[in-house]
């Protein structure tokens, strides 16, 4: 199974826990139709709260949750929520990132941003 997209990864996690779409949808408070749309890539942006419900319902390990967050962010063209929270909670990190941004080429900065948001 190709698990390189957010929806396919959700499907992989669900199946690996031997849950039907109906069972999992009920556990996380979604309709089976909506969950199916997520797994098939027609929907890619459920609320972050829904990702938290997935985490709890599936009993995800840290690495599985991080991958889920990364694929969600990639599908939605944004940085992972846990990374954003870390940066916003740490003044030194924000300051250092801005300092580095101001002392490198735009091309290098864009490569760096691309790497941390994938």
C-alpha positions as CSV (number, residue, x, y, z in Angstrom):
1,X,0.0,0.0,0.0
2,X,1.3,3.5,-0.9
3,X,1.3,5.5,2.3
4,X,2.9,8.6,0.9
5,X,-0.2,10.8,1.3
6,X,-2.2,11.9,4.3
7,X,-5.3,10.0,3.3
8,X,-3.4,6.8,2.4
9,X,-1.5,7.0,5.7
10,X,-4.8,7.4,7.7
11,X,-6.1,4.3,5.8
12,X,-2.9,2.3,6.5
13,X,-3.1,3.2,10.2
14,X,-6.8,2.3,10.4
15,X,-6.3,-1.0,8.6
16,X,-3.2,-1.9,10.7
17,X,-5.4,-1.6,13.8
18,X,-8.0,-3.9,12.2
19,X,-10.7,-1.2,12.2
20,X,-13.5,-0.8,9.6
21,X,-14.2,2.7,8.2
22,X,-17.5,2.7,10.1
23,X,-15.8,1.7,13.4
24,X,-13.0,4.3,13.1
25,X,-15.3,7.0,11.9
26,X,-17.5,6.5,15.0
27,X,-14.5,6.6,17.3
28,X,-13.4,9.9,16.0
29,X,-16.8,11.5,15.4
30,X,-16.8,11.6,11.6
31,X,-19.3,10.2,9.2
32,X,-18.0,7.1,7.3
33,X,-18.4,9.0,4.1
34,X,-16.2,11.9,5.3
35,X,-13.6,9.5,6.5
36,X,-13.7,7.7,3.2
37,X,-13.2,11.0,1.4
38,X,-10.1,11.7,3.6
39,X,-8.6,8.3,2.9
40,X,-9.2,8.6,-0.9
41,X,-7.7,12.1,-1.0
42,X,-10.8,14.0,-1.8
43,X,-10.6,15.8,1.6
44,X,-7.3,16.6,3.1
45,X,-8.0,19.2,5.8
46,X,-10.0,17.9,8.8
47,X,-9.7,19.9,11.9
48,X,-6.5,19.5,13.9
49,X,-8.8,18.3,16.8
50,X,-9.7,15.4,14.5
51,X,-6.0,14.5,14.3
52,X,-5.9,14.4,18.0
53,X,-8.9,12.1,18.1
54,X,-7.2,9.8,15.6
55,X,-4.1,9.8,17.8
56,X,-6.1,8.6,20.8
57,X,-8.3,6.2,18.9
58,X,-5.5,4.5,17.1
59,X,-3.0,4.6,20.1
60,X,-0.4,6.1,17.8
61,X,3.3,6.1,18.7
62,X,5.2,9.4,18.6
63,X,6.8,8.6,15.2
64,X,3.4,7.7,13.7
65,X,1.8,10.9,15.0
66,X,4.7,13.0,13.7
67,X,4.3,11.4,10.3
68,X,0.6,12.0,10.3
69,X,1.2,15.7,11.2
70,X,3.8,16.0,8.5
71,X,1.6,14.4,5.8
72,X,-1.3,16.6,6.9
73,X,0.8,19.7,6.7
74,X,2.3,18.7,3.3
75,X,-1.2,18.1,1.9
76,X,-2.3,21.5,3.1
77,X,0.8,23.4,2.1
78,X,1.8,24.4,5.6
79,X,4.3,23.5,8.3
80,X,3.5,20.8,10.8
81,X,1.5,22.0,13.8
82,X,3.9,20.6,16.4
83,X,6.8,22.4,14.8
84,X,4.9,25.7,14.6
85,X,3.9,25.3,18.3
86,X,7.5,24.7,19.2
87,X,8.8,27.7,17.3
88,X,6.1,30.0,18.7
89,X,6.7,28.8,22.3
90,X,10.5,29.4,22.1
91,X,11.7,33.0,21.8
92,X,15.3,31.9,21.2
93,X,14.3,29.6,18.4
94,X,12.3,32.4,16.6
95,X,15.1,34.8,17.1
96,X,17.7,32.4,15.8
97,X,15.6,31.5,12.7
98,X,15.2,35.2,11.8
99,X,18.9,35.8,12.3
100,X,19.8,32.9,10.0
101,X,17.2,34.1,7.4
102,X,18.8,37.5,7.4
103,X,22.3,36.1,6.8
104,X,21.7,33.7,4.0
105,X,20.6,33.9,0.4
106,X,17.0,33.7,-0.5
107,X,17.6,30.5,-2.5
108,X,19.2,28.8,0.6
109,X,16.4,30.0,2.9
110,X,13.7,28.6,0.5
111,X,15.5,25.3,0.4
112,X,15.7,25.3,4.2
113,X,12.0,26.1,4.6
114,X,11.1,23.4,2.0
115,X,13.1,20.8,4.0
116,X,11.5,21.6,7.4
117,X,8.0,21.7,6.0
118,X,8.1,18.2,4.4
